[in-house]
Amino acid sequence: MAIEHFFAGPATVSVQTRTVGTGALSAAFDLGINREAIPIIITPSMLDVPSDDFGGPDGVPADVQYMGAIANIQLSLTKFDKAKVDSFLTGFTWDGGAGDVQTAGILPAFGVFARQNYYFFSMTLTSANVIRTFEQCIIRNGGATGQGTRYASYDLQVECHIDNIIARELFGGTYT
């Protein structure tokens, strides 16, 4: 098998917010472009299954059961519209130029369950060779910008969960 050279290049980060209560998706809008590689760290959750044959609960597990996974994505937007990013983080959606429209927001009220009340969003990462869509995302670490630097970036940490509504998958994607 020959070695294939792979170059993804910059990735466009677009999101769709959801309507609280129904989960209906808004129109997609771009947050910005991530120029360098996007770290996507997938952490599976495993559960040990005990068996009397292997010493019971105190013994060696007889099997391991896969219980899902979480993806942590670190975005560093080197080209972004600050107004869109700020409005996205504070609970507004960008409607394509006519202005910001108040929605339920990305950050729910204190004590509210984020997933069961649809306080999550869909995120698509699009580069030259790969398109990946994560259906259930939440912001884990707000925004961070560099001050006093020649080239600013906007950093966000996104946590993605398995989609329990449609296909029970962590992300979908295609290679082009």
Backbone torsions as a table, in degrees:
resi	resn	phi	psi	omega
1	MET	NA	132.5	-179.7
2	ALA	-80.2	150.8	176.2
3	ILE	-76.5	130.7	179.6
4	GLU	-104.1	125.4	177.3
5	HIS	-79.1	133.7	-174.4
6	PHE	-127.2	127.7	177.7
7	PHE	-134.4	116.8	-178.5
8	ALA	-89.0	-32.7	-178.5
9	GLY	73.0	-166.1	-179.8
10	PRO	-67.5	156.5	-179.9
11	ALA	-122.0	135.2	173.6
12	THR	-86.0	132.5	179.9
13	VAL	-106.2	113.6	176.9
14	SER	-121.5	150.5	-176.5
15	VAL	-133.5	160.2	172.1
16	GLN	-135.3	123.6	177.3
17	THR	-82.8	169.0	-179.8
18	ARG	-120.1	151.2	175.7
19	THR	-80.8	129.5	179.9
20	VAL	-62.2	136.4	178.1
21	GLY	92.6	-40.0	-178.4
22	THR	-107.8	-29.7	-178.0
23	GLY	81.1	7.2	179.7
24	ALA	-61.9	136.2	-178.4
25	LEU	-82.7	142.3	172.6
26	SER	-79.6	177.8	172.9
27	ALA	-68.4	147.8	179.4
28	ALA	-72.2	143.7	173.2
29	PHE	-142.3	148.9	-177.5
30	ASP	-83.3	132.1	172.4
31	LEU	-85.6	-34.7	-179.0
32	GLY	162.9	-166.0	-178.3
33	ILE	-121.6	131.4	175.0
34	ASN	-97.4	110.7	-172.2
35	ARG	-74.5	-39.7	-177.4
36	GLU	-97.6	-175.9	-179.0
37	ALA	-60.0	143.0	177.5
38	ILE	-101.2	113.9	176.8
39	PRO	-70.4	123.8	175.7
40	ILE	-120.0	107.8	-177.7
41	ILE	-105.3	115.6	-179.2
42	ILE	-100.1	122.3	-178.8
43	THR	-114.3	108.0	177.9
44	PRO	-76.4	154.9	175.3
45	SER	-111.5	122.4	-177.9
46	MET	-118.4	146.8	179.5
47	LEU	-123.8	123.3	177.7
48	ASP	-70.9	137.3	179.1
49	VAL	-110.5	111.0	-179.4
50	PRO	-78.7	162.3	177.9
51	SER	-148.8	145.0	177.5
52	ASP	-61.0	-31.8	-179.9
53	ASP	-64.4	-23.3	-177.6
54	PHE	-113.1	21.5	174.8
55	GLY	100.1	10.4	177.2
56	GLY	70.3	-154.3	-176.7
57	PRO	-62.0	-26.3	-179.3
58	ASP	-91.0	-6.6	-177.0
59	GLY	-91.3	-170.3	177.7
60	VAL	-72.1	137.3	179.6
61	PRO	-61.1	140.1	177.3
62	ALA	-79.9	-23.5	-179.6
63	ASP	-159.2	170.3	175.7
64	VAL	-128.4	131.3	-177.4
65	GLN	-109.2	128.9	177.8
66	TYR	-77.3	125.4	-175.9
67	MET	-115.0	12.5	179.2
68	GLY	122.0	-170.4	-178.2
69	ALA	-158.3	160.8	175.0
70	ILE	-127.9	139.5	175.1
71	ALA	-109.3	131.3	173.7
72	ASN	-108.3	125.9	-175.3
73	ILE	-122.5	125.7	178.6
74	GLN	-103.0	110.7	179.9
75	LEU	-97.2	138.5	173.2
76	SER	-130.2	90.5	-175.9
77	LEU	-76.9	113.8	-179.9
78	THR	-94.1	-14.4	172.8
79	LYS	-133.2	118.4	-175.0
80	PHE	-155.4	158.6	173.5
81	ASP	-100.1	106.3	-173.9
82	LYS	-57.7	-36.4	179.7
83	ALA	-63.1	-41.0	178.8
84	LYS	-67.0	-44.2	-179.4
85	VAL	-64.3	-45.9	180.0
86	ASP	-62.8	-43.1	-179.4
87	SER	-68.2	-33.7	176.8
88	PHE	-63.3	-43.1	-177.4
89	LEU	-74.2	-25.0	-176.0
90	THR	-100.2	5.5	173.0
91	GLY	102.7	26.7	175.3
92	PHE	-121.0	158.4	171.4
93	THR	-115.0	149.1	179.3
94	TRP	-90.4	126.1	-173.9
95	ASP	-104.2	24.2	173.0
96	GLY	90.1	15.5	174.2
97	GLY	125.4	-20.7	-179.1
98	ALA	-80.7	-6.2	178.4
99	GLY	127.2	175.4	179.2
100	ASP	-86.2	143.8	179.9
101	VAL	-119.6	128.3	180.0
102	GLN	-66.8	132.6	174.5
103	THR	-130.8	-172.0	179.6
104	ALA	-66.1	-24.9	175.0
105	GLY	94.9	165.2	178.4
106	ILE	-82.4	-39.8	-178.6
107	LEU	-96.8	113.5	-177.7
108	PRO	-73.9	171.5	175.9
109	ALA	-65.9	157.5	-178.5
110	PHE	-55.6	129.9	177.0
111	GLY	87.0	-4.2	-178.4
112	VAL	-82.1	139.9	175.2
113	PHE	-73.8	125.5	-174.0
114	ALA	-74.1	-45.5	-174.1
115	ARG	-75.3	-46.4	-174.8
116	GLN	-73.2	-16.4	177.8
117	ASN	-103.6	7.5	176.6
118	TYR	67.3	34.3	172.6
119	TYR	-89.5	49.3	175.3
120	PHE	-136.1	170.1	-174.9
121	PHE	-134.4	166.1	175.1
122	SER	-101.0	138.2	-178.8
123	MET	-129.6	133.7	177.5
124	THR	-119.2	128.8	175.4
125	LEU	-106.5	117.9	-175.5
126	THR	-120.4	118.8	174.3
127	SER	-124.1	-174.9	-175.3
128	ALA	-61.4	-34.3	-174.5
129	ASN	-116.3	-13.5	-173.4
130	VAL	-136.7	137.1	170.6
131	ILE	-123.8	123.4	178.1
132	ARG	-125.9	133.0	178.5
133	THR	-120.3	125.8	177.2
134	PHE	-109.4	120.7	-171.7
135	GLU	-84.1	-29.1	-177.3
136	GLN	-124.5	95.5	-176.4
137	CYS	-121.4	145.5	171.5
138	ILE	-133.1	154.4	176.4
139	ILE	-81.1	122.6	179.6
140	ARG	-96.9	-29.3	-179.2
141	ASN	-139.9	112.0	-175.8
142	GLY	-40.7	-146.2	-178.0
143	GLY	-105.7	150.7	176.4
144	ALA	-138.0	128.6	177.3
145	THR	-121.0	153.7	176.8
146	GLY	-86.7	130.5	178.9
147	GLN	-103.7	134.6	177.3
148	GLY	78.4	17.0	178.6
149	THR	-102.9	157.0	-178.8
150	ARG	-68.5	-41.8	179.8
151	TYR	-121.5	110.7	-177.9
152	ALA	-78.4	154.3	171.5
153	SER	-137.7	158.6	178.1
154	TYR	-118.7	117.2	-174.7
155	ASP	-103.6	133.9	177.9
156	LEU	-135.2	142.3	172.1
157	GLN	-110.0	124.3	-177.1
158	VAL	-115.6	135.6	175.5
159	GLU	-111.3	130.2	-176.6
160	CYS	-117.5	136.8	-179.0
161	HIS	-113.9	163.3	176.7
162	ILE	-64.4	137.6	179.9
163	ASP	-74.1	111.0	-179.0
164	ASN	-94.3	8.9	-178.5
165	ILE	-102.4	-45.3	-170.8
166	ILE	-103.3	-73.5	-169.9
167	ALA	-120.3	0.8	-177.8
168	ARG	53.7	49.4	177.0
169	GLU	-126.7	154.8	-179.1
170	LEU	-73.9	-43.1	175.9
171	PHE	-157.3	157.1	173.7
172	GLY	-114.7	154.1	-179.2
173	GLY	-167.2	165.7	177.2
174	THR	-139.9	150.5	171.5
175	TYR	-104.1	130.0	-178.3
176	THR	-104.1	NA	NA
